[in-house]
Amino acid sequence: AVGKFDGKHPSLTCGTSAGKIFFHSPHEKDAAPIRFLNINRKISALACGPLSPKLDRELLLVGAQTTLLAYDVQENADLFFKDAPDGVNALVVGRFSGMEAPMALVGGNCSIQGFDHEGAEAFWTVTGDNVSTLALCDTDGKGRHELLVGSDDFEIRIFENEEVQVEVAEADKITALVPIQLSKFGFGL
């Protein structure tokens, strides 16, 4: 994931198989360009985004099987730690379909949860199968994002609020979704 943890410069963020996260921030003059954070859990998803309306920088969201951590890299502080009993297979941060505040959206076992900047559950819905990937994209050109959900049952679902607006069947498990431009998105199988 790439996040602007200082509000200006992008930093590459990667999770390791040993439960660590490293940050590559070549723009930082007073700190080492590579830093590590120990999570001590198997990392299942990472996302970065402007979750808190009080901050002018992006936060890091770390999914670990059945937990979600919101972490302020700049302040080296946890914002919240939540249980996600349906699992954390995919993460995305942002607003969609008229939601007023950004959320950390978590895709798990047949469900999608949304958490606000304080860790309160602000959204929940079900989907057809295990969620494998999430993205936000203005698919209908109306000027607001919809939630794209890829799942193990070979489906791409486009949600507006809690309702599925479009279902697209593919030939294999959806492994990646990415907005491209205007109302277009790409996907990987």
Secondary structure, 3 states (H helix, E strand, C coil): CEECCCCCCCEEEEECCCCEEEEECCCCCCCCCEEEEECCCCCCEEEEECCCCCCCCCEEEEEECCEEEEEECCCCEEEEEEECCCCCCEEEEECCCCCCCCEEEEECEEEEEEECCCCCEEEEEEEEEEEEEEEEECCCCCCCCEEEEEECCCEEEEEECCEEEEEEECCCCCCEEEEEECCEEEEEC
